[in-house]
Amino acid sequence: YQRRVRGLKNRFILKMSCQRTYTKQIYEQFCENEKTISKTPTPTTPLTQYERFVSMRPALDLILKTPQPLTPFPGTETILVDEPVEGTAKTFHIRGRWTISPGQQHSEQVILYIHGGGFSLGDSSLGANLLSHLSDYLKVRVFSVEYRLAPEYPFPIGLQDCVFAYKWLLKTFKPQNILLLGDSAGGNLVVTTTLALKLENLPLPSGVISLSGLFNKFGVYNSWRRNKHSDILVGKVMYSDEHYLGPLSNSFSTHPLVYPVKAHTDQLSGFPPTYLWAANNECLVDDNLVMEKRLVEAGVSVTSYYDNCPYSVHVLPMFLIPSSEEGSMMWGHIKEWISHL
């Protein structure tokens, strides 16, 4: 890593000494998967944007779920959760899955993982193999929340599910032992979940890790145009803010629980230490630069890493197991950051 100092002492550009062979393989596999979308048959009748999105969901899910580590960490235990929450006005369930590597069954440290997928794709199995390796590497239990997806369940339902999952974990874990990890839309949700907890004056997690987070409207920043062709995942995905926000999208255009870069300084002040990762060749890199600036202005401790590899991809760390050469360098820096919380 090469430190880049522009008034921000904890910003880095990623420069690896290894050849990035596996990163290039991931890039090439994403290029192959992207062809699945282009081969989707063209409907014989006109479809609405919503109908077109639903028809392409299987192909988009395939792109999200591959590549990932081929096998979980040996001996990892997976426990599915579907537990009713007492005291809620309507019957509400915490849904998700525990991923616990051998020896971590009684760990007092936990990661609440919030998956990506543009708020409308994926489930709690997304990234499960990688999470099993992280459970062993970071010596934690991992809970992946199964939040409800847009457009069937628009904002704020998915966010509420994440907030309830955190409150549920508070029954067992101390807040200083809870870490939030999310990628892409999940990177947004770890930040907005923390904002929502702060608004409720609840104890906050020890830290927040966002990988390739989305923090403003789709297409707002220049990196969406600059990196449209180099970003072989987000640059090719058909999506709009209306998918997440529903028919009242205009009403939420400046809402900080939708777009956290819109949060006022006093809303961000007191935020836990935050780690931001993004690739310099992806559409969301400017989202991260602006989010970083907003947090620093609020006095938040922020560490940010920007990957300069031309073959880097959106949420790359989620495809690299810590025991690999490339993964050990990325997750090693995250592990070091966690050790100072």
Sequence and secondary structure as in RCSB ss.txt:
>XXXX:A:sequence
YQRRVRGLKNRFILKMSCQRTYTKQIYEQFCENEKTISKTPTPTTPLTQYERFVSMRPALDLILKTPQPLTPFPG
TETILVDEPVEGTAKTFHIRGRWTISPGQQHSEQVILYIHGGGFSLGDSSLGANLLSHLSDYLKVRVFSVEYRLA
PEYPFPIGLQDCVFAYKWLLKTFKPQNILLLGDSAGGNLVVTTTLALKLENLPLPSGVISLSGLFNKFGVYNSWR
RNKHSDILVGKVMYSDEHYLGPLSNSFSTHPLVYPVKAHTDQLSGFPPTYLWAANNECLVDDNLVMEKRLVEAGV
SVTSYYDNCPYSVHVLPMFLIPSSEEGSMMWGHIKEWISHL
>XXXX:A:secstr
 EE  SS TTEEEE  SS  HHHHHHHHHHHHHHHHHHTS   SS   HHHHHHHHHHHHHHHHH S  SS  TT
 EEEEEEEE TT SS  EEEEEEEE TT TT S EEEEE  STTTS  TTTTHHHHHHHHHHHT EEEEE    T
TTS TTHHHHHHHHHHHHHHTTS GGGEEEEEETHHHHHHHHHHHHHHHTT    SEEEEES   S TT SHHHH
HTTTT SSGGG    HHHHHGGGGGGGTT TTT GGGS HHHHTT   EEEEEETTSTTHHHHHHHHHHHHHTT 
 EEEEEE  TT  TTGGGGS TTSHHHHHHHHHHHHHHHT 
